[in-house]
Amino acid sequence: MMSKLNNLQETIEQLTKNAAISSARYSFVLQVVDYYFEISSNSEQICHQLQTYFAHLPQPSSADNCIKIIILETEAASLNINWLDWRREAGKSGRKDMYFDFENTRLIYKYRTGMTFLQNETLKLAVGPCLENLNQIVNFINNQYMNQIQHEDWLICHASACAYQNTALSFAGYSGGGKSTIMLHLLNQHGFKFISNDRLFIKNKNNQLIARGIPKLPRVNPGTLLNNSKLKTILSDSEVKKFEQLSEDELWQLEHKYDVDVSQVYGSDKFADNQPLSALFILNWSHTLDEPTLVQSIDIAEKPHLLSAVMKSPGPFYQDKSGVFLENQNKPDAKVYTEYLKDIQLFEVTGGVNFATLRNFCTQFLAEQK
């Protein structure tokens, strides 16, 4: 299916007609582990908000070999393109990401917000109502970092993780299963540090599985905040009153996300990265069950279906070392995940949802590792 625009250059011109790339005169440098990103925008406010969001990361005044990302605050672009729908994961419905490929260049359109992204090896560009959709800008920046580490054979997992005394625990589960909530419950306790919210990368180094996160703050629903004393203050008094009137099931199903600023809530020393991974907990419990929470050690070879809770597609922004983008129908390889996870402790969590029970199990497990 061909674009009604003639070529890539014409598309870029159409995309940036309301704000030229040269207008991106506000900038700062962001360091994520060993990578440097130069973020430029035509909006000083966008740069300020992003610097605030990433305040826990080094922000050097300059650096060599920066990956350049341009963010243009404009009206939603209207491109005359025959967009294709990106296939959503199982259990997700409705239109979300749409895309169109030129040679070694991909356009991605966010159906719900009107944001448009253009990505190739030399240009990474976000155009649209960016201030209204800062979370998508954060994701775009993180996707560039994720591309780089996947080129180094880090494997993406749909999991949260936290660290305790130079070891890490991770929690995988289906969407809305509580992996962020249990991680935040553990952060309430002394000595625990934040690694990642729902994108975790693992790699074997020197016969040890290492966990690495991405610089994205936990993004959770109101029920998580309401039932965590350290987080409840993120809600206004009126929001607390409104959400307390909802049933447990209504709270669980509610899709209304809040960012948890880890530095403000827990302290600037609450971040960790590149930690040896001791255990992965697969949350296969249900808030609709009136049963005790049960945590059992498992052999993933005997329960391979549980890998679907761990595996994660790199998504439409993934571009390999040669510049080729991920195909729409690409599915994660279960054999690869089985191989990566073979040398760590795996647990399945079943029954009803009880975060206190799982938290206590985790702390006991860590105590026994000493």
C-alpha positions in Angstrom: 0.0 0.0 0.0 1.6 3.3 -1.1 1.5 6.7 0.6 -0.3 9.4 -1.2 2.7 11.6 -0.5 5.4 11.2 -3.0 8.5 10.6 -0.9 10.1 10.9 2.5 11.3 14.5 2.1 7.8 15.7 1.1 6.4 13.9 4.2 8.9 15.6 6.5 8.1 18.9 5.0 4.4 18.3 5.5 4.9 17.0 9.0 6.9 20.1 10.0 5.1 22.8 8.1 3.8 24.4 11.3 7.1 24.3 13.1 10.4 23.9 11.3 13.1 21.6 12.7 15.3 24.6 12.9 13.0 26.1 15.5 14.0 23.5 18.0 16.5 25.9 19.7 15.9 24.8 23.4 17.9 21.7 24.3 19.6 19.7 27.0 21.6 16.5 27.3 20.4 13.4 29.1 22.7 10.5 30.1 21.2 7.0 30.5 23.9 4.7 31.7 26.5 4.8 28.9 24.3 6.6 26.3 23.8 10.3 25.7 20.7 11.9 24.2 20.4 15.5 23.0 16.8 16.5 23.4 15.8 19.6 21.4 12.5 21.4 21.2 10.8 24.5 20.0 9.2 24.7 23.4 11.2 25.7 26.5 8.4 24.4 28.6 8.7 20.9 27.1 12.5 20.9 27.9 11.8 22.1 31.4 9.2 19.4 32.1 11.4 16.7 30.7 14.4 17.8 32.7 12.2 17.7 35.8 10.9 14.2 34.9 14.4 12.9 34.4 15.9 14.8 37.3 17.3 11.6 38.8 19.5 11.0 35.8 22.8 12.9 35.0 22.2 15.8 32.7 25.7 16.9 31.5 26.1 20.3 29.7 27.4 18.5 26.6 28.6 15.2 25.4 30.1 13.5 22.3 28.2 10.9 20.2 24.7 12.1 21.3 21.6 10.5 19.9 19.6 13.5 18.8 15.8 13.7 19.4 13.7 16.6 18.2 10.4 17.5 19.7 8.1 20.0 18.0 5.1 21.4 19.8 2.4 21.9 17.1 -1.1 21.1 16.2 -1.8 17.5 15.4 -0.3 16.9 11.9 -2.7 15.8 9.1 -0.8 13.6 6.7 -2.4 12.1 3.6 -1.1 8.6 4.2 -2.7 5.2 4.1 -1.9 4.2 7.6 -1.7 0.6 8.8 -2.8 -0.5 12.2 -0.1 -2.0 14.4 -1.3 -5.3 15.8 -2.1 -4.9 19.6 -1.3 -7.5 22.2 -3.7 -10.1 23.3 -6.4 -8.7 25.5 -6.1 -5.2 24.2 -8.7 -3.6 21.9 -9.3 -0.4 20.0 -7.1 1.5 17.7 -3.8 2.9 19.2 -0.7 2.9 17.0 -0.7 3.3 13.3 2.3 3.2 11.1 3.7 3.7 7.6 7.2 2.6 6.3 9.5 4.3 3.9 12.8 2.6 3.2 14.6 2.5 6.7 12.2 5.1 8.0 9.0 4.6 10.0 6.2 7.0 10.7 4.0 6.2 13.8 0.7 7.9 14.4 -1.0 7.8 17.8 -4.7 7.5 17.0 -5.9 8.7 20.4 -3.7 11.8 20.8 -2.8 12.9 17.3 0.9 12.6 18.0 3.2 11.7 15.0 6.7 10.2 15.3 9.2 9.8 12.6 12.2 7.6 13.1 15.2 6.5 11.1 18.9 6.1 11.8 19.6 9.8 11.6 16.4 11.5 12.5 14.2 10.9 15.6 11.3 13.4 15.5 8.1 13.9 17.5 5.4 16.3 16.2 2.1 17.3 17.6 0.5 18.4 20.9 3.5 17.3 23.0 2.7 19.2 26.2 -0.7 17.5 26.4 1.0 14.1 25.9 4.3 14.3 27.7 4.1 10.7 28.6 4.3 9.7 24.9 7.4 11.9 24.6 9.0 10.2 27.6 8.2 6.8 25.9 9.7 8.0 22.6 12.9 8.9 24.4 12.9 5.6 26.3 12.3 3.7 23.0 15.6 5.2 21.6 17.4 3.9 24.7 15.7 0.5 24.5 16.8 0.2 20.8 20.4 0.7 21.8 20.5 -1.9 24.6 18.6 -4.5 22.5 21.3 -4.1 19.9 23.5 -5.4 22.8 21.3 -8.5 23.2 19.4 -7.3 26.3 16.0 -9.2 26.3 12.8 -7.2 26.9 10.4 -8.4 29.6 7.0 -7.2 30.6 7.9 -6.9 34.3 8.6 -4.5 37.2 11.7 -4.9 39.4 13.2 -3.6 42.5 16.6 -4.2 44.2 17.7 -5.0 47.7 21.3 -5.2 48.8 22.7 -5.8 45.3 20.1 -8.3 44.2 16.9 -7.9 42.2 13.4 -9.3 42.3 11.1 -8.9 39.3 7.3 -9.3 38.9 5.6 -10.2 35.6 1.9 -10.3 35.0 -0.8 -9.6 32.5 -1.9 -6.0 32.1 -3.5 -4.7 35.3 -2.2 -7.7 37.3 -0.4 -5.7 40.0 3.3 -5.9 39.1 3.8 -2.2 39.7 1.8 -2.3 42.9 3.8 -5.0 44.6 7.0 -3.4 43.5 5.9 -0.1 45.2 4.8 -2.0 48.3 8.4 -3.3 48.6 9.8 0.2 48.0 8.0 1.3 51.2 10.4 -0.9 53.1 13.9 0.1 54.1 16.7 -0.9 51.7 14.6 -1.5 48.6 15.4 0.5 45.4 13.5 1.1 42.2 14.7 -0.6 39.0 11.8 -0.5 36.5 8.0 -0.3 36.3 6.9 -2.5 33.4 9.8 -2.7 30.9 12.7 -4.9 32.3 15.7 -6.0 30.4 17.8 -9.1 31.2 21.2 -10.3 30.0 23.6 -13.0 31.1 26.9 -11.6 32.1 29.7 -13.8 33.5 27.2 -16.6 34.2 24.9 -14.3 36.1 21.5 -12.9 34.9 21.5 -9.1 35.2 18.4 -6.9 35.4 18.3 -3.4 33.9 15.5 -0.9 33.9 14.6 2.1 31.8 14.2 5.7 33.1 10.4 5.7 33.3 8.6 6.5 36.5 6.0 4.1 37.9 2.6 4.9 36.3 -0.2 3.5 38.2 -4.0 3.5 38.7 -5.8 5.2 41.6 -6.3 2.0 43.5 -2.6 1.6 43.9 -2.3 5.1 45.3 -5.3 4.8 47.6 -4.1 1.6 49.3 -0.5 2.7 49.8 0.1 5.2 52.7 3.1 6.7 51.1 1.4 7.3 47.7 -2.1 8.4 48.8 -0.9 12.0 49.1 -0.5 12.1 45.3 -4.3 12.2 45.1 -6.2 15.4 45.9 -8.7 15.3 48.7 -11.5 15.3 46.2 -10.0 12.5 44.3 -9.6 10.4 47.4 -13.2 11.0 48.3 -14.3 10.1 44.8 -12.2 6.9 44.5 -13.1 5.7 48.0 -16.7 5.5 46.9 -15.8 2.9 44.2 -15.9 -0.8 44.8 -12.7 -2.8 44.7 -13.6 -4.2 41.3 -14.4 -0.7 39.9 -11.0 0.5 41.2 -9.2 -2.4 39.7 -10.7 -1.8 36.3 -10.2 2.0 36.3 -7.8 3.3 33.7 -6.6 6.6 35.0 -2.8 6.8 35.3 -0.7 8.8 37.8 3.1 9.1 37.7 4.9 8.3 41.0 7.9 10.5 41.4 10.2 8.1 43.2 12.6 10.8 44.3 9.9 12.9 45.9 8.1 10.0 47.6 11.0 7.7 48.6 14.2 9.8 48.1 16.8 10.4 45.5 18.9 7.4 46.6 16.0 4.9 45.7 17.2 4.1 42.2 19.3 1.0 41.1 20.4 -0.5 37.8 22.3 -3.5 36.5 21.6 -5.7 39.5 21.9 -9.6 39.6 18.4 -11.0 39.3 17.5 -13.6 41.9 13.9 -14.4 41.2 11.0 -13.7 38.9 7.4 -13.8 40.3 4.7 -14.5 37.7 1.4 -13.0 39.0 -1.3 -15.4 37.9 -3.7 -14.4 40.7 -7.1 -12.7 40.5 -8.8 -10.0 42.5 -12.1 -11.8 41.9 -11.0 -14.9 43.8 -11.8 -15.3 47.5 -8.8 -17.7 48.1 -5.5 -17.4 49.9 -2.5 -16.1 47.9 -0.2 -19.0 47.1 3.4 -18.6 46.0 5.0 -21.7 44.5 8.3 -22.5 42.9 7.9 -23.6 39.3 9.8 -25.1 36.4 8.9 -22.9 33.4 9.4 -25.9 31.1 6.4 -27.5 32.8 4.3 -24.4 32.6 5.4 -22.7 29.3 2.0 -20.9 29.0 3.1 -18.6 31.8 5.8 -17.1 29.6 3.1 -15.1 27.8 3.0 -12.9 31.0 6.7 -12.3 30.7 7.4 -11.9 27.0 7.1 -8.5 25.4 7.3 -7.4 21.8 9.9 -4.6 21.3 7.1 -2.7 19.5 6.8 -0.5 16.4 9.7 1.8 17.3 12.2 -1.1 17.4 14.9 -0.8 14.6 17.7 -3.3 14.5 21.4 -2.6 14.0 21.0 -2.6 10.2 18.2 -0.1 10.3 15.4 -2.6 9.6 12.1 -2.1 11.6 10.2 -4.8 13.4 7.5 -6.5 11.4 4.0 -6.0 12.5 3.3 -9.7 13.0 6.5 -10.4 14.9 6.0 -12.5 18.0 8.5 -13.0 20.9 10.3 -16.4 20.9 9.4 -18.4 24.0 12.6 -20.5 23.6 14.7 -17.4 24.0 13.0 -16.5 27.2 13.2 -20.0 28.5 17.0 -20.0 27.9 17.5 -16.6 29.6 15.5 -17.6 32.7 16.8 -21.1 33.2 19.2 -20.2 36.0 17.0 -18.1 38.3 14.3 -18.9 40.8 10.8 -18.7 39.2 7.6 -18.5 41.3 3.9 -18.6 40.2 1.6 -16.5 42.4 -2.0 -17.8 42.4 -5.2 -17.4 44.3 -6.7 -14.1 45.4 -4.7 -10.9 45.4 -3.0 -10.1 48.7 0.0 -7.7 48.4 1.0 -8.0 52.0 1.3 -11.8 51.7 3.5 -11.5 48.6 5.5 -8.7 50.1 6.2 -10.8 53.2 7.2 -13.8 51.1 9.6 -11.7 49.1 11.3 -10.3 52.2 11.6 -13.8 53.7 13.1 -15.1 50.4 15.7 -12.4 50.4 16.6 -13.1 54.0 17.2 -16.8 53.1 19.5 -15.8 50.3 22.1 -14.3 52.7 
